[in-house]
């Protein structure tokens, strides 16, 4: 029996209380991919993520769907460093009015208000300290001065991982055809190998994207980060190449390493709306499987599903257009 949304939220709450944030994140990521408007889901995720930036983004999602969520407003104010006086000012005003009705001496009223104000500041300060968590490990970036002029360098291969190959090993139902199994040593990160398969969620339309589905089309697989200036520098060239060659079958898949779906949507907007696919690799899992340690990293995949070239670092618009044109011509 499929697990209901209520069961998922309850399970996530239990995991969070037990201190298992990693498992909580994995559970909620799957849940939020199918329930992106879940206020409870985003609220729990705001406690499960590690970096302050991700906590803020989760709280913003909470307020998108529930603008009057008082707890989210206060946590967001604490995390962003905004004054909590505006959030609690009405409390002071109401107390002052009530105290005046009691006809207490003015000095006593002032003393009570000062003590209460200090108490609110104390709670706000230590609440903030409790909410700010260590950031996620950063992914190294490449100097913008490096522009490849020859064949792009390859990534250092990592140990073989247990993953689904890009080309399906499922036997064909046609008895006249012999199924082709891909040997394990043909699946990897080197040129001429089949890349590891993966499934992520399109940050724009919330649909699943599977790398295997694009066998038969040339693919540019780019690993990027929304806060990385080098990644930003490459986006106009990628968008131009995609716009020029998409009618000929070119596919561009952007994997946002450590970038949430909302961050990717905002990132797309900074360029007037990127039209190629953007997906969130929030937990860095796909980037780790692919051995990515430089952003951006571009992996060019032939129509036959094999890796053709790999480039670590920024490619300019002319280079991307030339490589994309060549990629279309290889089988």
C-alpha positions, -999 to 999 in steps of 0.1 A, spaced: 0 0 0 14 34 -10 23 57 19 0 87 23 11 122 27 1 122 64 22 91 69 52 107 52 50 139 73 47 118 105 77 97 95 97 128 86 88 143 120 100 112 138 133 112 119 139 148 126 133 144 163 157 115 164 184 137 148 185 119 115 185 149 92 200 131 62 172 105 60 146 133 67 159 152 37 158 122 14 122 114 25 110 150 21 128 155 -12 108 127 -27 76 139 -10 80 176 -21 87 166 -57 51 154 -59 36 178 -33 54 211 -39 27 231 -22 30 212 12 34 238 39 43 211 65 68 195 41 87 227 35 85 236 73 101 203 82 126 206 54 137 240 68 149 221 99 164 192 79 187 211 56 221 222 67 230 256 52 214 288 62 206 297 26 186 265 21 168 271 54 158 305 41 146 291 8 125 265 26 109 291 48 102 313 18 84 283 2 63 280 34 53 316 32 45 313 -5 18 288 3 9 301 38 17 339 40 4 341 76 26 313 90 38 332 121 66 308 131 80 308 96 79 346 96 99 348 129 124 322 118 130 339 85 134 372 103 160 357 126 179 340 98 180 370 75 190 393 104 159 414 102 146 431 134 122 410 153 108 442 169 83 445 140 71 410 146 67 414 183 60 452 185 23 446 188 30 426 220 48 456 236 21 480 225 -7 458 239 11 453 272 17 491 275 -20 498 270 -30 471 295 -5 484 321 -18 519 317 -53 507 325 -40 494 359 -29 530 368 5 518 379 33 543 387 51 554 355 85 541 366 71 506 373 54 505 338 87 515 322 106 489 342 82 461 331 84 471 295 123 472 296 124 437 312 100 423 286 120 439 257 152 424 270 135 390 273 123 392 237 158 401 225 173 373 245 149 348 230 154 361 195 192 360 198 194 325 212 167 313 188 188 326 159 219 309 172 200 276 174 187 279 139 219 287 120 235 254 111 269 247 94 268 251 56 270 222 31 304 215 17 312 237 -12 321 225 -47 353 238 -61 351 263 -90 375 270 -118 392 303 -125 374 323 -152 408 330 -169 409 294 -182 393 290 -216 400 257 -234 412 262 -270 418 225 -279 399 194 -271 384 198 -236 401 178 -208 385 147 -194 375 142 -158 395 119 -136 376 86 -136 362 75 -103 356 39 -91 329 21 -109 295 26 -92 265 3 -92 241 22 -114 217 16 -142 234 19 -176 223 46 -200 212 19 -226 187 -6 -213 197 -42 -208 161 -53 -210 158 -81 -236 137 -70 -266 105 -89 -271 113 -94 -308 126 -131 -311 145 -123 -343 167 -98 -325 196 -106 -301 196 -83 -270 229 -64 -264 241 -64 -228 266 -36 -219 296 -50 -201 303 -34 -167 336 -20 -180 318 1 -206 298 21 -180 318 49 -165 331 84 -169 356 81 -197 353 90 -233 336 61 -252 318 48 -221 281 49 -213 275 75 -185 258 65 -153 220 68 -155 200 90 -131 166 105 -126 160 141 -113 131 165 -112 127 194 -137 127 225 -115 104 243 -139 76 219 -145 82 194 -117 84 164 -140 109 135 -138 138 136 -162 157 104 -169 190 105 -188 183 72 -205 153 87 -222 175 108 -245 194 79 -262 192 87 -299 197 125 -293 229 144 -287 231 156 -251 250 184 -233 250 175 -196 262 205 -176 269 206 -139 264 241 -124 257 261 -93 233 290 -90 257 310 -68 288 303 -89 300 332 -112 317 308 -136 285 289 -141 267 322 -147 293 332 -173 285 300 -194 247 302 -194 242 327 -223 264 305 -245 245 273 -235 212 290 -241 223 302 -275 236 268 -286 203 252 -274 182 277 -292 201 273 -324 202 235 -325 172 222 -305 152 218 -337 179 193 -348 175 173 -317 201 188 -293 192 183 -256 208 204 -228 204 192 -193 215 215 -164 222 198 -131 222 224 -102 247 210 -77 236 221 -42 209 243 -58 173 240 -48 144 240 -72 134 276 -62 170 287 -66 171 272 -101 139 290 -110 153 323 -99 186 315 -117 167 309 -149 149 342 -145 182 361 -142 188 352 -179 153 361 -191 142 325 -188 165 296 -197 146 272 -220 167 241 -215 160 217 -186 172 226 -151 173 199 -123 182 201 -87 210 179 -73 205 194 -38 224 166 -20 253 166 -45 246 129 -51 248 130 -89 278 153 -89 297 129 -66 288 99 -88 302 117 -118 333 128 -100 326 165 -106 349 188 -87 349 218 -110 319 240 -119 308 243 -146 315 208 -161 301 199 -195 297 163 -206 289 158 -243 270 126 -251 267 112 -286 234 100 -301 245 64 -294 245 72 -257 283 72 -252 305 100 -238 321 120 -266 339 148 -248 342 162 -212 351 198 -204 359 211 -168 356 248 -168 339 277 -186 333 274 -224 325 306 -243 297 310 -267 317 303 -298 332 271 -283 298 258 -272 283 265 -307 312 247 -324 311 217 -301 273 214 -304 275 215 -342 301 188 -342 281 167 -317 251 167 -340 272 151 -367 285 121 -348 263 90 -345 
